Amino acid sequence: MSGPRVMCVGLACVDIINVCKNYPEEDSDQRVLDFYWQRGGNASNTSSVLSLLGAQSEYMGSFANDNEMRFLKEDFDSFGVSTSHCRTYSTGYITPTSVIIVNSQNGSRTILHASKNLPEITLEDFKAVDLKNYKWIHFEGRPSFNTPAYEIVRMLAHIDEYNRSVSESEQVQTSVELEKPARPELDQLLDKAKYVFVSKDYSQNQGLRSKEEAVKGFIKRCRKGASVICAWGEDGAAATDAEGQLITSPCFPPERLCDTLAAGDTFNAATILTLAEGRNLTEAITFGCKVAGAKCGMQGIRGLKDIKFT
């Protein structure tokens, strides 16, 4: 691949997916339409979509030394995603797992996630990365019980320090995703990256009622020259650029809604790739919405490789 080299830092987990005719009633017994394992995790999914779209993609995170790790590594390899900087923990640690219910009637996904004891990546792990080899590094904002969000702050500060020592053309662009609501500790990441992705749920939890309100509200808390990007499902996406200009894009829904799992990760990947290639923010979020819409019309993400986007 000849595209820009992009690293995604965050979670990789095993998704155990059950496709149901409709959402099950509590205390009921029913057959599912389909059942399969899939690699999940926001940073993991984003790295895969980046690779499918032509980037040189790498994932950095933690692995437990178990059978699920082997499934994850083989799947990363099948997408052409490097895992060379991942840390593997020995016996006694368990791979994070999600049980996911997909409603075939409307494509909705309900996620039941279990993450027991696997540590997250720390600054000491991250210092093994030779930053001069990367165009962009994206962080999934995800504090855990044993690794606080401050570790992400420290990693972003490490990149800032590197960027101050090189020319502008050699600098590493940074982005961070704030998705999960009711996690106020993630707010400390708002002013630590050049591009900040905020989710609909995260925004609504802070009283912001639209994508426009979200980007206008959060940009006030970001560093000078930063951009805020917010995807809002069927209402498309919005962003504010470094000059504070509001930019919006409509959504591009598929003919038939099939599977919305990883749609947000797909939007993030397509937006990051467009920006990493030097195009503007309007083009980036529009392309993000187009690719995310196409993903919602298929099961999984592999089919994205075969679509010609215009």
C-alpha positions in Angstrom: 0.0 0.0 0.0 1.2 3.5 -0.8 -1.2 5.6 1.3 -0.3 7.5 4.5 0.8 5.5 7.5 -1.8 5.8 10.3 -1.7 4.2 13.7 -4.9 3.6 15.9 -4.4 3.2 19.6 -7.2 1.6 21.7 -9.2 -1.6 22.2 -9.4 -4.9 20.2 -11.9 -7.4 21.4 -13.9 -10.4 20.3 -17.4 -9.6 19.2 -19.8 -12.6 19.4 -22.7 -11.5 17.2 -26.2 -12.8 17.2 -28.4 -11.7 14.3 -32.1 -11.8 15.4 -35.3 -11.5 13.5 -36.3 -8.8 16.0 -35.0 -7.6 19.3 -35.7 -10.4 21.9 -38.1 -10.0 24.8 -36.7 -10.5 28.3 -36.8 -14.0 29.6 -37.6 -15.5 26.1 -36.2 -18.3 24.1 -35.7 -17.9 20.3 -33.5 -19.0 17.5 -31.2 -16.5 15.8 -30.9 -16.0 12.1 -27.1 -16.0 12.2 -24.2 -16.2 14.7 -20.5 -15.5 14.2 -17.3 -14.1 15.7 -15.9 -10.8 14.6 -13.0 -8.7 15.7 -14.3 -5.5 17.4 -13.2 -2.5 19.4 -13.3 1.1 18.1 -9.6 1.5 17.3 -9.4 -2.0 15.9 -12.3 -1.4 13.5 -11.0 2.0 12.5 -7.6 0.5 11.6 -9.3 -2.1 9.5 -11.3 0.4 7.5 -8.2 2.6 7.0 -6.5 -0.4 5.5 -9.4 -1.3 3.2 -9.4 2.3 2.0 -5.7 2.2 1.1 -3.8 3.5 4.1 -0.8 1.8 5.6 -2.6 0.9 8.8 -1.4 -0.2 12.2 -3.2 -1.0 15.4 -1.6 -0.6 18.9 -3.1 -2.1 21.9 -2.9 -4.9 24.5 -3.4 -8.7 23.9 -4.0 -11.4 26.4 -2.1 -14.6 25.6 -5.1 -16.8 25.0 -7.0 -18.5 22.1 -9.0 -15.3 21.4 -5.7 -13.4 20.9 -4.8 -15.8 18.1 -8.2 -15.1 16.4 -7.6 -11.4 16.7 -4.1 -11.5 15.3 -5.1 -13.7 12.4 -7.9 -11.3 11.6 -5.7 -8.2 11.7 -3.3 -10.0 9.3 -6.2 -10.8 6.9 -7.0 -7.0 6.7 -3.3 -6.1 6.2 -3.2 -4.2 9.6 0.2 -4.3 11.4 0.2 -5.2 15.1 4.0 -4.9 15.6 3.8 -2.5 18.5 1.1 -4.4 20.5 2.0 -5.6 24.0 1.1 -9.2 24.9 0.4 -10.1 28.5 1.0 -13.7 29.7 -1.2 -16.1 31.6 -3.9 -14.8 33.9 -5.3 -12.1 31.6 -8.5 -12.4 29.5 -9.3 -10.9 26.1 -12.2 -8.4 26.3 -15.4 -9.7 24.8 -18.7 -8.3 23.6 -21.9 -10.1 23.0 -23.9 -8.2 20.4 -27.5 -8.4 19.4 -28.2 -7.2 15.8 -31.9 -6.6 15.0 -32.4 -7.6 11.3 -35.6 -5.4 11.1 -33.7 -2.1 11.5 -30.0 -2.9 11.7 -29.7 -1.7 15.3 -27.0 -3.2 17.5 -27.1 -3.8 21.3 -23.7 -4.3 22.9 -22.9 -6.2 26.1 -19.2 -5.7 26.8 -17.0 -7.5 29.3 -13.5 -6.3 30.0 -12.0 -8.0 33.1 -8.3 -7.4 33.8 -6.4 -6.7 30.6 -4.3 -3.5 31.0 -4.4 -0.7 28.4 -1.4 0.7 26.6 0.7 3.2 28.7 3.2 5.9 27.8 6.1 3.5 28.4 4.7 1.1 25.8 4.1 4.0 23.4 7.7 5.3 23.6 8.8 2.2 21.6 7.0 3.8 18.5 9.3 5.7 16.2 7.1 8.7 15.4 9.0 9.7 12.3 7.4 6.8 10.5 3.8 8.0 10.9 1.6 10.6 9.3 -1.3 10.3 11.8 -2.0 8.7 15.2 -5.5 8.3 16.4 -6.5 7.5 20.0 -9.7 5.9 21.2 -10.6 7.7 24.5 -11.2 4.8 26.8 -10.3 5.0 30.5 -10.4 1.6 32.2 -10.3 0.5 35.8 -6.5 0.0 35.7 -5.3 2.6 33.1 -6.7 6.1 33.5 -7.4 8.5 30.6 -4.3 10.5 31.8 -2.1 7.9 30.0 -3.6 9.0 26.7 -2.9 12.6 27.8 0.7 11.6 28.3 1.0 9.9 25.0 -0.4 12.9 23.1 2.0 15.2 25.0 4.8 12.9 23.9 3.8 13.5 20.3 3.5 17.2 20.9 7.1 17.2 22.2 8.2 15.4 19.1 6.3 17.8 16.8 8.1 20.8 18.3 11.5 19.2 17.3 10.7 18.7 13.6 9.5 20.8 10.7 5.8 21.3 10.0 5.9 18.8 7.1 7.3 16.1 9.4 4.9 16.5 12.2 2.5 13.8 13.2 -1.2 14.7 13.1 -3.2 13.6 16.1 -6.9 12.8 16.7 -8.9 11.5 19.6 -12.4 10.0 19.8 -14.7 10.7 22.7 -17.6 8.3 22.4 -18.9 6.8 25.6 -21.2 9.1 27.6 -21.1 9.6 31.4 -17.3 9.5 31.5 -16.3 13.0 32.6 -12.7 12.0 32.8 -12.5 12.0 29.0 -13.1 15.7 29.0 -9.4 16.2 29.8 -8.6 15.0 26.2 -10.5 17.8 24.5 -7.6 20.1 24.2 -4.9 17.5 23.6 -5.3 16.7 19.9 -5.5 18.5 16.6 -8.8 16.7 15.7 -11.4 15.7 18.2 -14.2 13.3 17.3 -17.2 13.5 19.6 -20.1 11.1 19.3 -23.8 11.8 19.4 -24.2 10.0 22.8 -21.3 11.9 24.3 -22.7 15.2 23.1 -26.2 14.6 24.3 -25.0 13.6 27.7 -23.5 17.1 28.0 -26.8 18.7 27.0 -26.0 19.4 23.3 -29.0 18.6 21.1 -27.7 18.6 17.6 -24.4 18.0 15.6 -24.2 21.8 15.2 -24.6 22.5 18.9 -22.0 19.8 19.6 -19.2 21.1 17.5 -19.9 24.7 18.4 -19.9 23.8 22.1 -16.9 21.6 22.2 -14.6 23.8 20.0 -14.5 26.3 22.9 -12.7 23.7 25.0 -10.2 22.6 22.4 -6.7 23.9 21.7 -6.1 26.8 19.3 -6.3 25.6 15.6 -8.1 22.4 16.4 -11.2 21.0 14.7 -14.1 19.2 16.2 -16.0 16.5 14.2 -19.4 15.0 15.2 -21.3 12.3 13.3 -25.0 12.3 14.2 -26.4 9.1 12.6 -29.1 9.7 10.0 -28.6 13.5 10.4 -25.1 13.3 8.9 -22.1 15.1 10.4 -20.8 18.5 11.3 -17.4 20.0 12.0 -15.7 23.2 12.9 -12.4 24.0 11.2 -9.4 25.8 12.6 -11.0 29.2 11.8 -14.2 28.2 13.6 -16.2 27.8 10.4 -19.2 25.4 10.7 -19.2 22.6 8.1 -22.0 20.0 7.6 -22.6 17.0 5.5 -25.8 15.0 4.9 -25.9 11.3 5.5 -25.9 8.8 2.6 -28.1 6.0 3.6 -28.1 2.6 1.9 -31.1 1.3 0.0 -31.6 -1.3 2.7 -30.3 -0.9 6.3 -28.5 -4.1 7.2 -25.9 -3.6 10.0 -24.9 -0.4 11.8 -22.2 -2.1 14.0 -18.9 -0.1 13.5 -20.6 2.6 11.4 -19.0 5.3 13.6 -15.6 3.7 13.4 -16.0 3.6 9.6 -16.9 7.3 9.6 -13.8 8.1 11.7 -11.5 6.1 9.4 -12.7 7.6 6.2 -12.5 11.1 7.6 -9.0 10.6 9.0 -7.7 9.2 5.7 -9.1 12.1 3.7 -7.4 14.6 6.0 -4.2 12.6 6.1 -4.1 12.8 2.3 -4.2 16.6 2.5 -7.8 17.3 1.6 -10.1 19.7 3.4 -12.5 19.1 6.2 -15.6 19.5 4.0 -14.4 16.7 1.7 -13.3 14.6 4.8 -16.7 14.5 6.6 -18.6 14.1 3.3 -16.4 11.1 2.4 -16.8 9.8 6.0 -20.6 10.0 5.7 -20.6 8.2 2.3 -18.4 5.3 3.5 -20.3 5.0 6.8 -23.6 4.9 4.8 -22.3 2.2 2.5 -21.1 0.2 5.6 -24.7 0.3 7.0 -25.9 -1.5 3.9 -23.7 -4.6 4.4 -22.8 -7.1 7.0 -19.4 -6.3 8.4 -16.9 -4.0 6.7 -14.9 -6.2 4.2 -17.2 -5.2 1.3 -16.0 -1.6 1.5 -12.9 -2.6 -0.4 -15.0 -3.4 -3.5 -16.9 -0.1 -3.6 -15.8 2.8 -5.8 -16.5 6.0 -3.9 -16.9 9.3 -5.7 
